[in-house]
Amino acid sequence: MSAGGPTPPGKPQARALKCPGCGAALTVRSFNNAVTIVCDSCHSILDAKDSNLQVLQKVDAATREHKPLIPLGSRGKIRGTDYEVIGFERRTIHVEGVDYSWHEYVLFNPYKGFRYLTEYNGHWNDVSILKALPEVLPYASPPKVRYLGETYKHFQTARAGTSYVLGEFPWQVRVGESVEVTDYVSPPRVLSSEQTGNEVTWSIGEYMSGKDVWKAFALHGDPPPAIGVYENQPSPLTAQTKNIWLTFAVFLLALVVMMIGFDLAARNEQVFTGYYKYNSNQRGEASFVTDDFEVKGHSSNVEVTTGTDVNNRWIYLNYALINEATGQAFDFGREVSYYHGYDSDGAWSEGKANDSVAIPKVPPGRYYLRVEPEGDPGYGMTYYTVTVKRDVPQYSFYAIALGALLLPAILLTWRSLSFEHLRWAESDHPPISSGGNE
């Protein structure tokens, strides 16, 4: 868009004129600031600076088909200032055989000058002309500019043509004229340059919701729904993603402190170890009981570790941890197996030659283990060690807790990245993959 600075009159008064083309009454709302005015009846484009309102362009009736969502003459408050809608323009770019059109509304306040609203597929922007040029960052790829300390990334460059106009404009508007439009985004803001020959105009827009526009102008009904993701539309997930990772960091720190505290407090005391062998070729009863041992202190977990020499074979041990005084038994079974070899994909391995299991909340007392081994017939002797410890720090709980904390953060981050993917899919720099943009 193009714009000139306002010349506020001492006492603002609208001018009443007549169209030289059809004689229809015209009202110039922007006083002496209008450069062109479009007749609402015959749609002739008139020179507002000419006392005779010279006809600059007669517009074909086929172009008279676009009704503004905000009627001309509507008044609303933008950023605390009252503005009146005085002009309406439809602009179109042609990209890869497809036309994309948006609407621009010219707003005017006799003391503040001109402001603009743009709308595309239900997405709105509050736009004003820059008072200083942005800094072009050299060697940036894709191109970037900086304005007021904020960096904007190049989104798209295209040729935009004017296809429909209505009302007043602070520049000499024409149907069919075109300019090169370049957008740089840093949601929720967008910097846009419009170049005609050697003349370049820069503007800055900030995203607005349709509901906010309707509220500002007290419009009836509901605004058209926003379709898709717009170039500078702020992601509703950005703040949530940041907050959830901050929350994750706090809980992770608490989890680490808990883990260190419980680890330091745990006795991790060995109370028994035994060395055994099992001959799978030998028939008959193979079960036995170990010597007894004492589990001291408060109720705590008891960890039973089995270390073996299995190699491309397995051994299964039925265990029972039995309280000597009460007869209370904790039954469990453990298979220990280890296999390895080579195939067309190279070396492989499966399983391991040792195993550990923790029994929670074992009361103090004297205990023994009943052990019943089983194995592959024909493999002969297997040597194994059984070690028992009490009050052993367990890390599986922390892993589960970490996963529970991490999962929602990852899911929300993925949704946020998907939003950005949709944003940049319509740009000159589409994402290489679904994970994000260049």
Secondary structure as UniProt FT lines:
FT   STRAND          15..18
FT   TURN            20..22
FT   STRAND          25..28
FT   TURN            29..30
FT   HELIX           31..33
FT   STRAND          36..38
FT   TURN            40..42
FT   STRAND          45..47
FT   TURN            48..49
FT   TURN            51..52
FT   STRAND          55..57
FT   HELIX           61..63
FT   TURN            72..73
FT   STRAND          75..78
FT   TURN            79..80
FT   STRAND          81..95
FT   TURN            96..97
FT   STRAND          98..109
FT   TURN            110..112
FT   STRAND          113..120
FT   TURN            121..122
FT   STRAND          123..129
FT   STRAND          135..137
FT   TURN            138..139
FT   STRAND          144..147
FT   TURN            148..149
FT   STRAND          150..169
FT   TURN            175..176
FT   STRAND          178..186
FT   TURN            187..188
FT   STRAND          189..196
FT   TURN            197..198
FT   STRAND          199..208
FT   HELIX           210..216
FT   TURN            217..218
FT   TURN            231..232
FT   TURN            236..237
FT   HELIX           238..265
FT   STRAND          269..279
FT   TURN            280..281
FT   STRAND          288..289
FT   STRAND          293..295
FT   STRAND          300..308
FT   STRAND          313..323
FT   TURN            324..326
FT   STRAND          329..343
FT   TURN            344..345
FT   STRAND          346..352
FT   STRAND          354..362
FT   STRAND          365..375
FT   TURN            377..378
FT   STRAND          381..390
FT   HELIX           396..425
FT   TURN            434..435
//
